Amino acid sequence: MARKLNTGAPSSATKGMFWKPEPGATNVKVLVEADEIISGYQFADWSVNPAPIWVAVENDPGYELGLKPRYRAFIPISVEVDGTKEVRLWPVSKQMHANIADIGMAYGKLAGQILSIRRSGTGLETRYTVIPLGKQEKVSEILPTFEEIAELLGPEDVGGVKALLMDRHGASKWEDVVAHYKSDDVETL
């Protein structure tokens, strides 16, 4: 069964496509309306490095392992990277997704809004502040399609998720991955 992805406001291949704010303030341009933002629940297996991260699929093996999925929305933005404007996906929490959708409602349009994203703190003390600058620009960037974004978000079925986890755990069979999680030295998040 396919990934469980949604678009809209709420009721995470190449890592270079994803953007994470650096400390300090960064201006970004939102490239879509609130109802075009892709969202879903995302698993992460932090017991291995690099950690596999994927969007939940129907009957996802992450549940069998005791992992807890977290909500993620993926907002297409334009941001300056190394002196040039680039299209990136900004993975945000459910609360941040709602806050950004509210900005679109307040201004009557989200696409083209210029936002100042301020990151402060580190680790579990990291905080993000989003401030609309009251400026709107035309969206002329070429956006990734829904299918292109979905492809970046990990395997699309149970078999693919199991293969990803077996690969990252260096396991030849699924039962070895399950056994790893049943051992006392694994802390699930």
Secondary structure, 3 states (H helix, E strand, C coil): CCECEEECCCCCCCHHHECCCCCEEEEEEECCCHHHCEEEEEEECCCCCCCCEEECECCCHHHHCCCCCEEEEEEEEEEEECCEEEEEEEEECHHHHHHHHHHHHHHCCCCCEEEEEEEECCHHHCEEEEEEEEEECCCCCCCCCHHHHHHHCCCCCHHHHHHHHHHHHCCCCHHHHHHHHHCCCCCCC
